[in-house]
Every structure is written in structure tokens, then in C-alpha cells.
Amino acid sequence: MWTLDEVLTTAARKYGPREALVTTGRRVTFAELDAAVTRMAGHLQTYGVGPGDKVAVFGRNTISWVVGFLATLRLGGTTVPLNHKLAPPELAFILGHSESKVLLADKDLAASVPDSSREKCRVLLLGGDDTLDGVTLFGAPAPATRPSRACAPGDVAEILYTSGTTGLPKGCLHSHANVMFAGIASSLAYGLDPTDRVLLAMPVWHSFPLNNLLLGSLYVGATVVMMPEYHPLGMLETIQRERCTLFFGAPVAFLMPMRVVPDFDRYDLSSVRTFLYGGGPIDADTSRLLAKRYRTERFFQIFGMTETGPTGTLLRPEEQVAKAGSIGRYAVSGCDVKVMRDTETEAKPGEVGEIWMRCQSMMLGYHRDPEATAAAFHDGWYRTGDVARIDADGYLFIVDRLKDMIITGGENVYSKEVEDALASHPDLIESAVIGLPHTDWGETVAAVLVLKPGATFDENSLRAHCEARLARYKSPRVFHVADTLPRTPSGKVIKVELRKKYARA
């Protein structure tokens, strides 16, 4: 089994003059990418980065992000990709918890790094597609020596942070082998190969764009076309200009271009052979509309999670209408799935239970959290916390989430994390945060509030309070005021009742 650095060096040898990365401002071959990674690895060594050291990356989709990520791996270090929408308190926690030695950050994002974090973590600036810490990525003389590889396939390559029910993010530890299996699973599931031109418009720090698309493409020798951030018109223009063959996005990424681009139908999207979506289901009517407007039925829904690589299940094009809302029947290659009524009893068609998964791309565990790691697994199976119903044909339909996770626009939001932020607002006794259905985003974050006696509801104050403590997508978009919250006899808030009540409202 190779390391991810060996994947890059092998690709550079085999596909040297071919395009590896493309942006609006630069085209980089596999050979140029390999040389840039060597150059930057040598530069990171001057800051003491070596085997096992953590290097966080805090930016948008740029070539310097990719080079910094790969240069860390070349030194035997561990990368910590960060959500570029994090608020300063969230950023500070992850930098501290991950024990990151260096932070590579976009210039505008670096300003949000707290002074307390800078005392232990050196901040270096990503320079878009051209520089890193002021050092040119391309055009300079190639270094005479390469930093030695100092890692093995079983060593940790990434710590990917995902929110937890305790309100604090948890760091999923992924080895080089884990990540490679995720990329291999993708190439088998929808035929990723060297002829593909993959459009990467969703954030590269997300596990699927990173492991399955960017690194999966590197593994098979495909070209990755990068947009700094998703934009509806930009997506259409890039597909047409670069003749992209594969695109992944949340459902809203497909709906928005049809709604906001007046001349949508004039764009030539015929080069795309595969559209992938995840982060929420698409109903039958919407599926038919997408097939008509995008002029193809080649839509796949993918279901997985950061803990699993991500790998999981797949709803194929021919199943989109007949089984709309399902996450599929079978797991992809390298993964197994079952639905459990309890720890001993597997659910049958017509029954409901928790989704358990076992994958070759499974995380090693949670960073510095053995208790959470032990609780997440049972006999080698990962307990997802998602509750699913099995229909008569064996297809899985998610009906609830044990962990109260909200998926809005493909982003995971945990209610406890938002409730913890609201708890410090001076006008509140308590709150319950739920996900409510939303046509574009799948779900929207809603907060049900119980005010202190004499307090008045001030939406602007609540929004500002949350956005100072949370990434904006986690902040509630909808507020409801209640006299009390419904509870079980043991005192637990009955969120099912709240979802039913306010979904109707």
C-alpha cells in the first residue's frame, strides 16, 4: 500500500506533462505539481515541520491550498483541513485541540486567527494559485534534493473535524490507507479515470471533495478543475469552457443555476457524464426537472460521512425517480451497511433502525477522545446515529437522526452546538434547535426559544450573538418563541414534536 505522497510521485512519473490542476489563472501539470510540493516541503522544514507534526490549512479552493496540503504529507506530517467559514472561537478550539504547529491561511482569513492561537501556531499565508508564504510555487529552479518520506500507509494523514453532539468538534483520524480506499471506492462507483476533468467547486476541506475527488483524481490521473468558491453562473461557465466531465454538489448547487441564470439553457453541459449530489435527498418531481433542464439522467446521490472516509451508499441514475428520497440499497465497494434495531437485532424490510457501516476507509478514531471513539463503534461497525426505514425492496430511507444533526446546503450542523451558543444570551432561559424542511437547502436551522420573564424577542440581537460564536451557516435562520419546551418524563426535550409543530407553521 502506498502513501499519498507516493501517489503523487507516481502520477508525476506517469502523467508528467498532462494537466493535474486547472484554475482560471493557471494550469499545472503533474510534473509541475510534484516539483512545487517538493519546493514547499523544503520551505516548511525551515519552520520545523517534520514527521507527525500537524499543519492546518484554512482557505478556499486554490492551488496553494493543494500544494500546502501535499507538502505536509511529503514531510511525514499530518494535515488539518479547516472549514473556511469558522468563527474565531471555533478556529481557536480546533487549532489547540489538533496541536497544529503551523497554519496555512488565506490572507483575509488569517486576520480572524486569535492572538492566543498565534502563540503556539505559526501563521503562513496562502497566495492563491502562485505563492505560499511569499515563496513562488512555479517557475523557480527545481530543488536539488527531495525531503525524505518519513511515513507509512497506516500513519495519520488527516484530521478532519466534524461537529459532535457535545457541542465541541471531534477530529476524525484518517490514515494514508483510509484516504486511498475512499478514492478507490469512488473510482469504482462511478468510473473515475484518467480521461475525466473533475470540477471541484464545493469546499476542498470537506471530506468528499478532498478524499474522493481531489485525491481520488490524483490516484487515477484525472484533471481537477478548481473554482475558489461555488457560484451558479461560474459553475456553468467553467463546465462549458473546460469541458468538465464530473461535478459534485449539494442539491441547492443544481437548483440555483436554473433559478438565477436567465439563459441557463444556452450553456453547453454535454461534456458532463456524471452529476453527483449529497447532503440531502431530491424528490421525484425535482429529479425529473433536473434531468430535463440538465439534459441528462446521469445523476447519482451519494451518502456517507467524514468518519467513513467518506464512503457509503449510492442511489443510481435509474433509481432517482422510483426510489426518490432513498440513500440507496447497497453500499459501494469497500463498504458494508446494515440497519440495526438494537445492538443484536438487524432490521428487516418495513422496520426502522440505526444505520451501521463498516468500511475499508473507516477512520482510525477520534483525535484525543478515546471515550467518543469507543462509543462510536460496536464490533468494528461504525454507529452512524442516522435512523432509517427499509422499504419492501431493501432501499434505505432516513427518517430521523439520533444525533439531532441538521444538514443545510450540504453542511452538517449539530443542534447542541447551536444551543450552547444561544445559552449565553442574556434574554434566554433555554432553547431547542431543530432542522426544518427547506426547498433549496434541504433543511434550515431553526431555534425555539424560551425567554426570561420581562424579556422581549429581539431577532437582530440573537442573530448577532450567534454569528459572533458560530460559522454563519450554523446560525439559526428561523426563530420561534414558546412558553415552555415539550419534555419526556425524564426531562429530555421532545424535538420530534417541535419539528412537527413548526414544520406546519
Order of alpha helices (4+ residues) and beta strands (2+ residues): alpha-beta-beta-alpha-beta-alpha-beta-alpha-beta-alpha-alpha-beta-beta-beta-beta-beta-alpha-beta-alpha-beta-alpha-beta-alpha-beta-alpha-beta-beta-beta-beta-beta-alpha-beta-beta-beta-beta-beta-alpha-beta-beta-alpha-beta-alpha
